[in-house]
Amino acid sequence: MASSISMTTTTTTTGLQTFFSSPLPNKNARAEAHFITSRLSCRPRKCEFESKRRLPNSPFLSLKPTSLRNCLNFKTWVSTVSVEHSSDTPTPESKLETELARLVALRAVLSQANGMSEKIAVLDKEPRVKNFFYNNTNINGGVFASLKLDQSELYLLKCLVASGQGHVLQIDPFWLDEGIGGFDLERENGSSKGYGSSLKSAFYVLLGMIEKFEANGIHNGENHFGKGFIGGEDEAINDGFRGVLRRLLRTLADIENFYDCIGGIIGYQLAVLELLLTSKSGNTPSIEELRCEYKEFHVPFGSDLSEDANYASQAALWGLEGLPELGEIYPLGGSGDRLGLVDPDSGEFLPAAMLPFCGRTLLDGLVRDLQAREFLHFKLFGNQCITPVAIMTSSIKKNHELITSLCETKGWFGRGQKNFRLFEQPLVPTVGAVDGQWLISKPLSLVLKPGGHGVIWKLACDLGIFDWLYSHRRKGATVRQVSNVVAATDVTLLALAGIGHHHGKKMGFASCKRNPGATEGINVLIEKKRIDGHWMYGVTCIEYTEFDKLSNVKAPGSPDGSQAMYPANTNVLYVDLVAVEELGSNKDHGCLPGMVLNLKKPIVYEDQFGVKHSIFGGRLECTMQSIADHMLNTFPSRSYIDVQDELDTFIVYNERKKVTSSAKRKRRLSDQSLHQTPDGAFLDVMRNAYDLLSPCNIEIPKIEDNSHYIHSVPPFIVLLHPALGPLWEVTRQKFHGGQISKGSELQIELTEFSWRNVELNGSLIIVAENVLGSVQTDENGDPLIHYGYRCGRCLLENIMIINKGIDWNCPGNTYWKHEVQRFECLKVVLHGNAELEAKDVTIEGNHTFEVPNGYRLQITGGNAGLSCKMIPIQTEMMDTGSWFWKYGLKDSHIHLEMVRL
């Protein structure tokens, strides 16, 4: 005997009559009611538990039981009755399969329709569309039917209903009092009294007034009612029906247009259901997999930059030589929810790109790394190249607005606005994990999230980003995520781009050893045998959410066939622009690589009453690195070892702390791991500083395992401008001898710098105004850095610096932000082309030396302590300085020579 529980909520009835009058359930039912109510409160539609009562259509159905309960302080009671069900009752999976088949058929018919009128006619035949828009008893449909919408807008709304998402269009009852669209509740129904007593009506009016007050700034002492709550042009004020509907229509248009390659709105939901069924019933093979009779994963072969220094230098040199033909692509549209980053002034959530790390935002860090490579190219080859940067943003957490504002505030980083192109990715609906229904925070308002960084290729095609890069004469590009703070360390990025560009590859991965248990994907060499007998090979990746794939295919060399043996996918990529543009312009699902539906995390949102909800769900996401799945090479026979050099895809390895260390999540006080936190990333930056300086005959404390710093401070802080290298073989020629004692702090913000036998016990901060060169105005009036022109310079030789430095016991210190309290410090500020030269001297205590533009400060030891001389720089040395580093090549290695004028 099969049985189930049928629930009927007493709040979703005509008006609130039953809400006030239903008898209380007996004590035994209350325990069941608690769980059931929490399920029903998630969204204003029929949930996965089928109601036994057919409720009449009512505008009040859009009100959530929990929201009303919180406002009224009443309890919502739910009756439960055990009923018999026949053995042929459809399972949730069978319902999804039925819905999937229906949408497949509908998409096929719509694809054959010519013109908007014919497409609308197809949709009008759908029972759901008929019932919603043409049923006289449906007030929601009646409202939309009364609006003067054009064909394209009607098409979007009908696609929404046809895809099973009619609950999104439930009308808020407060809007009915506003005469939306000329729709009059009393005229349509004879009287409004059927929807509740005058007392209940007054209650709704009161709630409506509160909402309008909040929407119009009354809580801030402002009154915007004079501008009109409905129908006004200012949507920031007009949060009524028309404003909300306009936003919904824009979102639907974005979905329909961007996902046109899979069928628009209908195709989006179809893909959701396919992935949802796969997650419930196991892996469903794709069309490509059905064409293969055999598939196997291998650990991909690739050069290890940490083991072959000569090859690493050669590959980096290829990258430097090819820099004028390379662009930079940053996918910055993610929401970064796990960071919990909040603006301290406004209290608003901020995107990951705005995280202050080591004294500047993460986006600042990306640009500094890029400028360091450009500066090295200038010093080596004598010509300046400005790399065009394409940045994908989104509207989540004002991402696009904030990133644009940051670039403007920074003067476009001295690179000119013309060398940046910001493009906004569409937000997509989130869906419930049980039935794939779209989540709403309030009537007509979807819970939206970015659709993953994999949309970048199609979006770049749609918006002309590739053409813009071609106009800058670019052939390839490096791609990195903003949260990875170490990807440009030493040779990693230059070697990756150099190998890809020099050998004409289509795509490359920078990889490393994977941390056990990390939430990161893996790189694999995939091997497929096609039915026609040919073999296909390529380097690609598998996301951590898709690791169950490994259990269904052969994975030789691993005892348990698990992912532990494979290297980490870091999303540090090289791409050939023509290759990815060709794939991104496809008119099928191939332009949306690696579509996944990750349902393992809760989606948190707030409804119109301020009540927070947390529901397991996800959204349709694409992964940018999975574009490699469509770059496989075909061979007549099997030989996965011999063919790897011939593949269009490749992989290169380096030490993990030189490839990936991400600031993705906020550290909690209870955390016993610093993995993927800003704290852990900061320690990796310090480890790299130790590895960089210790071979220079500089004594410096070693950084231990992260576990040593869960409750303790780091042994030192060393922050060096990347343009001091960025290749370590360059940086190491600028440092030699001395000591950095435990508890010391060193910050160097300039490139023309020399350290010879310096002992530091305390804090030393040297900041140049012209780190890379002087900023001048280009033909468009934008500030532009001229590399190597009038740089600040500092030379330290045989000196000892002693001061109290950082207060390491200060509870307000945040080391990864470089926000620290100091007792004492030696600080040097170089304005313009100013220089400082300190030799054979001990500098004790708290000092600040500011050197004006056009002067050189000489510090030496004297009878009274310090001897300081301010000397004007000679006119003929104003541009080049009194000394500079001359860069030269010997074989594939860079050698420096100090030239004194």
N, C-alpha and C positions, 0 to 999 in steps of 0.2 A: 504494500500500500504506500503510495507516494503522497506526501502532504507538503504544504507550504503555508506561509503566513500571508494573509491579505491585510493591508493596512489602509485605513482611510483617515486622512487628516481632517480635523473639524474646522480648520481655518480656511481652506480653499473651497468655499461655497459661495453662492450668490450673496453679495454683501458680506456682512460679518454676523449674520443672524445665528448661524450655528456656533460660531466662535464664542459668542456670549452665553448660549443656552444649552450646549451639550452637557449631559451629565458626566460627572467625574467617573473615571474607570475604577474598578476595584483595585485593591492594593497589589494583587498578584500581577496585574497587567502593567504596573508602573515601571518595573525594571525593564520590560521589553520596550516600553514606550520611549525610554531615554535614548536607546540606540537608534530606534526607528526615526525619531524626531530629528536626530542629528543627520541622518541620511537625507530626509526630506527637505531639510533646510538648505541644502547645498545649492539648489537652483529652482526657479519658479516654474517647473514643468513636471510632468509625470516622470517619476524616477524609475529605477530598474525594478522596484517592487510594484507590480501592477495593482492599481486601485480597483476595488470591486464595485465602487459606485461611479456611475457616469456623471460627472459634474457638469452643470450647464456652463456655457461660455460666459465669462465675466471679466470685466477689466480688473477686478480685485485679485484675479488669479496670479497676477504678476507680483503681488506682495509676498515676501518670504515669511513663513511662520516664525522663524527665529527673530527676524527683524521686528515684527509686531510684538512678539513676546517681550523683547528687550525694551521696546518703547513703552508698553503698557504695564510691565511687571506682572502679566498674567502667565499662567502655564498653559502650554498647548498640549491637549490630551489626545492620545491616539488609541483607537480601539483595535484589538487584534483578535482574529478569529481563525481557527484551523479549518481548512477546507480540503476536500478531496480533489485531486487532479488526475486526469487520465494519463496513461503512460506515454501518450503521444504529444504531451505538452511540449511546445518548442523550447529548446535550450537557448541560453543567451548566445551561444556560438551559432546556432542555426538561424537565429534572428539576424545576426550580423551577416551571415552568408546570404540570406535572402535580400537584405538591404544592399549588399555589395552587388549582387546580380542585377538588382533593379537599377542601380546607378550606372553600372557598365552599359546596360541597354540604353538608358537615357542619354549617356554621353555619346554613344554611337549615333543615335538619332539626331542629336543636336549638331554633331559634326557634319552631318549631311544637309542641314538646313541652310538656306540661302537668305541672308539678310535678317535683321532684327525682328521684323514682323513674323517671319516664319519660325524663328526660334521661340518667340513668345507663344505662338500658336501651339508649338510642341509642348511647352511647359504647361499651358492651360489645360492640356489633356491629362495631366498628372492628378490623381485623386487628392493629394495633399494640397496642391495649388487650388484646385476647385473648392475644396472645403474651407480653405483659409480666406481666399479672396472673393468667392462668389456665394458664400453661405450667409443668408440674411440674419441668422442667429449669432454670427461671429462678429462681435463688436470690433475686435482687433482688425480683422480683414476689412470691415466696413470703413474704419478710419483711413486705411491706406487706399482703399478704392476711391475715397472722396478727395484725395490729394491730387493736385495737378502735377503729376510726375511725367517726365518724358519717357520714351520707350526704353532707353538704356537704363534708366533708374528702375523702372518696373521690372525689366529683365533681371537685374541684380537681385531685387527682393524676391522674385519668383524662383530664381535659382537657389536662394537661401532656403526657402520653404521646401522646394523640391528635394533638396539634399537632406531633409529631415531636421532642419534647424528653425522651425517655425516659432519655437519658444523665444527666440531672440527678439521677435517682433511683438511680444506682449506689450500692451500699452499701460503706462503708469496712470492710475486713475486721476491723479492730480492734473494731468495734462488735459483731461476731458473738460474740466471747468474753464480751460483757456480757449475753447472753441477752435481746436486745432483743425486746420484744413477745411474750415467751414462745417465741421462735423459737430452737431448739437445732440448731446445725449438725450435731452428731454424730447427733442423733435423725433429722434429715431425710435425712442421707446415709449412715447406717450407721457411718461413721467419718470422722474429719477427716484421716486420714492421706493421703487422696487429694489433699490440697491442699498437700503438701510434706513434706519430712523434718522431724524434730524440730529440726534445726539451723536450718532456715528458719523454723519456727514460733517458735523462740526469738528469731530476728531480728525478727519482727513484734511479738512481745511487748515487746522492748526499745524499738522505735520507738514502740509504743503508750504505754509508760511515760513516754518522753520527752515525747510530746505531752500526756499527762495532767498531768505535772509542770508543764509550761509553762502549761496551761490553768488549773491550780489554784494558781498563785502560788508553786510551790516555788522557782523561780528568784529570788523575792524574799524567801526565808526564811520563807514562810508554808506551812502545811499545812492544806488544806481538805478532805482526803479524808473526814474525819469527817462532813461534810455530805452526802456521797453524790454520786458522779460522774454516775450515771444516775438519772433520775426525780425529782431534787430540784427545788424550786421556784425556787432561785436560778440563773437562766440565766447570770449572769456567771461562775458557778463551773461549772455543769453544761454543758459544751460537748460532751457526748456526743450520742448519736443523738436522744434525745427533745428536747433543747434545740434542736438544729439543725433537726429536723423541724418543731417548733413555729414557728420563725422562717420556714421555707420556706412553711408553710401560711398564715401571716399575710401574707407577700408575695403569694402566689397569690391570696388572698382580696382583697387591695387591687387587684390587677390585674383580677380578675374583676369586682369591683364598680365600679371607676372607669371601666373601658373597656366597661361594659355597653352603651353606645350603639353600639358596633361589633362586639359579640359576645364580650366578655370576653377570656379567655385565647386562645381560638381566633381571635377578631377581631384581637387584638394581633399574633399571628404572621402572620395573613393580610395585615395592613397592611404588616408588615415585608417580606414576600415581594413584594407589589405594588411597593413602592418599590425593592426590590433589583433586581427585573426591569427597572424603569424606568432605573435607573442603568447596567444592563448593556446594554440594547438601545435606549436613547434615550427620549425623552419619550412617555409614554402619556397620552392625553387623559382628563381627568376627565369625569364625567357632565355637569357644567355646561358644559364645553368642547364636548362633543358636541352640546349644544343651541344652540351658536353657530356661525355660518358665517363669522365674521370677528372678529378681535381685533387691537387695536393699543395700544401704549403711548405716552404723551405725558409731557412734563415738566409737572407740575402747577403751576397758577398759585396764588399766595398772597401775602399781605402780607409785605413785608420790613421788619421792625422796625428794622433798622439804617439804613434810608433815609428812613423817615417817622416822625420823633420824635413828632409830635402824635398820630398814630394809635396808636403804641406806648404812649403815656401813657394814651390813652383806653381801649385794650384792657386795660392793666394795672389801670386804675381799675375796669373791669367785673369783673375778677378779684377785686379787693379787696371790692367791694360784694357779690359772690356768695359770698365765703368761708364764711359761715354755712351755705351749702347744698352745700358741696363736701367730699368726703372725700379721703383719701390712700391709695394702694395701692402697696405695695413688694413686688415679687417677689424674695425673698432666698434661694430654695431652691437656687440653683446651687452646684456644687462648687468653682468657681474653681481648677481644677487648675493652670492656667498661672501662677498667682501663687506657687505653692509655699510658701504661708504656713504656718509651723510655730510652735507654742507653744514659746518658749525654755526653759520649765521642764519640761514633760512630754514634749516632742518630738513631740507629736501634730499632725497636719495640721489647719489651721483653715479655716473658710469665708471667703469674700471680705468679708463684712460685718464681720469682726473685724480687717481690715487697719488698722494705725495710720497714719493720714494726717494730717499737720499737727498732730500732738499728740493725736489722738483717733481712735476707730474710724470707719469709713465710715458705720456706722449712726448714730453720734452726729451726723455731718455732715448726714444727711438730716433728722433731727429739728430741729437748729439752723436749717436753712433754712426749715423749716415754721414754727417759732416766730417767725422773723423776719417772715414774712408776717402771722402773727397779731398780732404786736406793732404792725406798721404799721397794721393794721386798727383796733386799739385806739386808737392815737394819733390816727387820723383821724376815727373815728366814735364813740369813747368807750365802746364796749362790748367785752367780752372774749368771744371764741369759741374753743373748744377743738376742733380738727379730729379726728375719729375716724380712726385709722390701722389699716388691715388689712395684715398682714404674712404673706406666704406663705413658709414655711420648708420644710425637709426634714430627714431624719435623717442625710443624708450628712455626714461629718466632725462629727457631733454638732451640726449646724447649729441645729436647733430648741432643743436644750438650752442651747447657748451664748448664743443670742440672747435666750432667756427669762431666763437668768441675768444678762446684761448689763442688760436692762430693769429687773430687780429691783434690781440693784446701784445703778443710777442713779435709783432711786425712781420708775421709769416716767417719767423726765425731767421730773418736776414736773407731769405731765399727768393723773395718775390712771390706775390699771390699767383702769378701765372704758372708757377711751377707746382701748384697744388690743385688737385681736383677732388672735392668732397662729394660723395654720392650716397644717397640715403636708401637703405634697404627697407622693404615693406615689413610691417609687423603682421603676424599671422595668428589665427585663433588658437587658443588652447582647448584641449578636449579632455573629457573625463576618462579615466582609465577603464571604467566598466563598460561603457557603451559608445564611447567616441563622440558624445554630444558636446557641442561647443559650450564653453562656460561663459556666463555673463555676470557682470558685477551689479548691473541694474538693467531695467528694460532698455533695449536697443544698444546696450554698451557691452561689447565683447571684452573678455580678458585676453589681452594681446601680448605676445612676446616676439622677439626677433626670430626669424626662420633659420638660424644657423649660418655660419660663415660660408657654407657651400653655395649659397645663392649668389656669391660674388661674381662667378664667371658669366652667368646669364645676365645679371644686372649690368655688368660692365659692357656686355654686348648691346643691351637695350639702350643704355644711356651714352654710348659712344666713347667709353673710357679707353678702349683699345685704340680707336682712331686718334684720340688725344695723345696717347703714348707714342703712336707711330709718328705723329707730327713732331715729336721731340726726337725722332730717329732712334727709337728704342726697339730692341729685338727680344730681350728677355727681362725678367724681373725677379727680385727676391721678395719673399712673402714671410712675414713674421707677425705673431700676435703681441699685443701690447703688454700682456701680463708676464711675458718671458723676458726677464731683465738681463740675461747673460748670453743671449743668442749671438751677439756680435763680438764676443770675447776672442781675442787673439785671431786665429786664422779661420774660424768656423764659417762665417758668412762669405768672406772673400773666396775661400777655397770652394765652397759649395757653388757659388755663382761662376767661379772661374772654370770649374770642371764642366758644368752644364753649358756655358757659353762657348768654351773652347772646342768641345767635342760635339756640339750641335745636338745636345740632348733635349728632349721635350719636357722632362720633369725630373727633379732631384729632391732627395730627402736628406736632411742632416739628422743623424740619429746617434744613439748612445745606449748604454746599458740601462735596462728598465729596473725601476725600484719595485720590489715585490709588494703587491697589494695596492699599487698606485692606480688612481683613476685616470689612466692614460692608455691610449691605443698602442698598437704594435705595428711594426713594418714587417712585411713578408714578401717573399718571392712566390708568386702564384704560378702554378703549373696546371694547365688544362689540356686535356686531349679532346679534340672535337670529334664529332661523329664521322666526319670525312677523313679522319686519320691524322690530321695535322695537329701540331702542338703549339700552344700559346703560352708566352712567358711575359712577366713584367713585375716590377717592384711596385707594391701598393700598400695599403694599410687596412687594418681592422680596428674599428672603434671599440673601446672597452665595453660598451653596451651590447656589442655584437659578438662577444667571445664564445657564445654557444655555437657559432659556426665551426669553431675548431674541433668540437666534439663530433661533428658529422663528416669530417674529411681527415685524410691521413696527414699526420704531422711527424715525419720521421725524425729520429734523434732525441725525442723527448720521451722519457719513461711513461708519463701519463698523458701524452698528447696535449699538454696544456700550453698556455701562452707564455710560461715563465722563460722559455729559452729564447724568445724573440726579442729584438731590440725595440726601444721605445719610439713611438711616433710622437714627434715634438712639434709638428706644424711649423717647422722652419723649412721653407721650400724654395726651390728655384723653378721657374716656369718659362717655357718658350711662349711668347705672346701669340704667335700665329696658331700654335697648336691648341692652346686653351681657348682662344677665340673661336676656332672652328668647332670645338666641342660645345662651347657655351652658346653658340648660335643654332644648335640642333633644334628641331621642332618636335622632339620627343623627350622622354624622361631622362635621356642621357645628359641633358644640359643642367640637370639638378642631381648632382652626384651624391651617392651615399645617403639616400633618404632613410631616416630613422625616426622612430617614435619612442623616446625614452620616457617610460612611465614610472620610473623608480623614485622620483622625487615629488614631493607635494608642491602644489601650486597655491600660493598664498595671495589672497586679494581681499579687498574691502568693499562691502556693498554700500548702497546709497544711504543706509542708516549708520554707517561707521562701524558695522560689525565685521570682524575679520573672519575669513573662511580659509581652511586649509584642506585641499582635496588632491588626492593622487591623480595625476594626469600628465599631459605633455603636449607637445605641438609637433607638427611636421618639420623636421630639421634636415638640412643638407650639410655635408662635410666637404670642405673645399679640397682636401687632399685626396678624396676618393675619385676625383676626376682622372686619377691614374688608372682606375679600373678600365677606362676606355682607351688606354695607350698601350695595350699588349701587342707584342710582336708575334708573328706566326712563322713556324719553322716546319719543314717536312718531316723531321724525325725528332725523337726525344733526346735532349742533352742539356739539362738545366744548368750544369756547371760550365760548359764551354760557351754557352750563348750569352752569358750575362754582360760581357763587354759590348755586345752588339745591340743591346736593348735600348729603346728610347728613354727608358727610365733608369735611374741609378740611385745609389745611396752612399753616403760618406759618414764615417764615424769619428767621434772625438770623445774626450772625457765628458762625463755627464755635466759637471759644473761649468763646462765651457759651451754647452749646447742648450740646456734647459734648466731653469729654476724659476718657478712661477709664483707670483703673488695673486692667487686666485680666491683665497678664502680668509676670512677674519679669524684670527687666533682667539680661541675661547680660553678662559682661565683654567678650565679643567683639562685642556689638551695636554697629552703626553707626547705629541708629535708636532713638529713644526713644518711638516711637509706641505708644500703649496701655500704657505702663509708668507706675508711680507717679512716676518721675522726669520723664517728659514731661508728665504731668498737673499736676505741681507747677509746672513752667515756665509752663503756661497760666494757672494761678492768679496767678502773678507778672505775666504779661502783662496780665491783667485789672486787677491793682492799678495797674500803670503807666497803663493807659487811664483808670482811674477818677480817679487823683490828678493826673496831669499837666495836665488842664484847670483845676485848682484853683490854678494859678500856683505849683505846687510843683515844684521841680527834682528830677528822679529819673532814674536811669540807665535806658536803654531795654534791653529784653530782645531779644536777637538770635534768629536761627533756632536750632533745637535742635542743629544740627550743631556750634555753637560751644561746647556744654556737654557734649559726649561725655566729654571729659577735663578739664573745668574746672568751677569753682563758679559758682553764679548771682551776679549783681552785687549783689543785696540780698535781704532777706526781709521781706515785708509781709503780715501776717495780721490781717485785720479781722473782727470779729464781724459776721455778715450782718445783724443787727438794727440796725446803724448805718444801714442803708437799709431793705430790701434794694435798693430802686430807687436807681440811681446819682444821680438828680436830688435825692434826699433826702440821701444820703451827702455829696455834693459841697458842700452847704450847711453841713456841719459841719467842713469842711477849707478853709483858704485860706492861701496864702502859705508861703514857707519852702523848705526843702531837705531831701532824704533822700540823703545822700552814698553813693557806691559803698562796698559792704561793710557797710552799716548794716542794722540789724534793728529792725522796728517790729511790736509785737503789741498790739492794743487789744481788750480783752474787756469792753466795756461799751457802752451805747447812748447815754446822756446824756453826750456828749463834745463838746468844742470845741477845735479846733486853729487858732490864728491866728499866723502868722509864726513858725514853729518850725523851727529848724535842727538836724537830727539827724546826728551823726557818731559812730556807735557803736550801742549797743543800748538800746532803750527798751521796757519791758514794763509794761503797765498792766492789772491784773486786778481785776475787781469780783466780790464774793461774790454780790451781787444784780444780775445783768446786766440782766434783764428786769423784775424785781420781787421782792418778798418771797415766800418759800415758807411757806404755811400748810397746815393740815390740813383736808381736806374732810370731808363727813359720813360717808364710809367709812373714815376714818383714813388716807387716802392723802395724800402731800404734793402740794400744788397751788400753782403759781406764780400770784400775783395781779399781772398786768401793770401796770407803772407805779407800783407801790406801794413806796416806800422803796428806790428804785434807788440804786446808787452813781453818783457824778458826778465828772467831771474837766474842768477848764478850763485850757488852756495858751495863754499869750499872750506874744509877744515874748521867747522864751527860746531859749537855745542849750544843746544837750546834747552833751557831748564825753566819750567814754570809749573804751577799747580794743576793746570789743565782742566779736564772735565770733572765735575762733581758726580762721580759714579754712584753715589748713594742717593742722589736726588730721585724721588719717586715719580716725578713728572717727565723724566727722560724717556723719549721714544727713539731708540737708536736707528731703526730702519727708516724713520722719517728724517734722521739727522736733526732732531730737535733735542738739544741737550743743554743743561746748565753748566756753565764753566766758572771756575774760580779765577783762573788766569789764562792768558793766551797770547801768543805772538802772531799778530795779524799784519799782513802786507797787502795793500791795495794799490794796484798799478793803473793809473789813468792813461788812456790813449796808448802812446808808444813808450810809456815810462819803463825804466829799467831799475833793478836792484841787484847790487853785487855785494855779498858779505863774505869776508875771508878772515881766517885765523882769529876768531873771536868767540867769546862765550856771551850769550844773550840770556839774561836771567829776568824772571818776573813778567809782569803784564805790559805789553808794548803794542802799539799800533803805528805802523809806518805807512803814510800815504804819500805816493810819489806822483807829482803832477805830470801832465802830458809834456813831452819834450825834455825831460830831465832824467838823470841817472843818479840814484842814491848809492853811495859807497859807505859800507859799514865795516870798520876794522876795530881792533882792540887799541885802547889808549891808556894813558896814565890814570885818567879819571874814570875808566870803565869803557864806554863806547865812544868811538870817533865816527861821526856821521858827516858826510860831505854831499851836498846837492850840486851836481855838475850838469850844466846844459849839454844836451846832445848836439853834436856838430851838425850843421845843415846838411852836409852830404850823407849823413848817417840817419837822417830822420825817417826815411822809408824802410831801410834795411836793418837798422839798429847797429850798435857797436860790435855785435857778434851775432852769428846765426849758425844753425845746424845745416850742413850741406848733405843731402841724401844722394847716395849712389848705389849702383848695382854691381855685385860681384857674383857671377853665375846667377843663381836665382835668389840670392840673399841681398838684403838691403844693409848698407854700411853707412855710418854717419861720421862726419868730420866737422869739428868746430872751426869755423872761420872767423877770425878777429880782424876788424877793420881799423 
